[in-house]
Amino acid sequence: MSVLISILITFLVVILVLYLIGRLPLDGRTKQIANIVVIIIGVIALLRYLAVF
């Protein structure tokens, strides 16, 4: 149950950060790079919770 809660919290944090990046007054290319970085970090965190790493 703890792993499921951790996965849910990680997913919600990634969605929140992506939303906040979208609200920043940045160049389109910069937003795209920031979104990719956040998604990669989120996927790595989820894989860590699933004991892949």
C-alpha positions in Angstrom: 0.0 0.0 0.0 2.9 2.4 0.8 4.3 1.9 -2.7 1.0 2.8 -4.3 0.7 6.0 -2.3 4.3 6.9 -3.2 3.6 6.3 -6.9 0.4 8.4 -6.7 2.2 11.3 -4.9 5.1 11.2 -7.5 2.6 11.3 -10.3 0.7 14.2 -8.8 4.0 16.1 -8.2 5.1 15.6 -11.8 1.7 16.9 -13.1 1.9 19.9 -10.8 5.4 20.8 -11.8 4.5 20.4 -15.5 1.5 22.7 -14.9 3.7 25.3 -13.2 6.3 25.2 -16.0 3.5 25.8 -18.4 2.5 29.0 -16.5 6.0 30.4 -16.6 6.8 33.1 -19.1 9.6 31.2 -20.9 10.5 30.6 -24.5 8.8 27.6 -26.1 12.1 25.7 -26.5 13.0 26.3 -22.9 9.6 25.0 -21.7 9.9 21.9 -23.9 13.3 21.1 -22.4 12.0 21.7 -18.9 9.0 19.5 -19.5 11.2 16.7 -20.9 13.6 16.9 -17.9 10.6 16.7 -15.4 9.1 13.8 -17.2 12.4 11.9 -17.2 12.9 12.5 -13.5 9.3 11.4 -12.8 9.8 8.2 -14.8 13.0 7.4 -13.0 11.3 8.1 -9.6 8.4 5.8 -10.5 10.8 3.0 -11.7 12.7 3.3 -8.4 9.4 2.9 -6.5 8.7 -0.2 -8.5 12.1 -1.6 -7.6 13.5 -1.6 -11.1 16.5 0.4 -10.0 
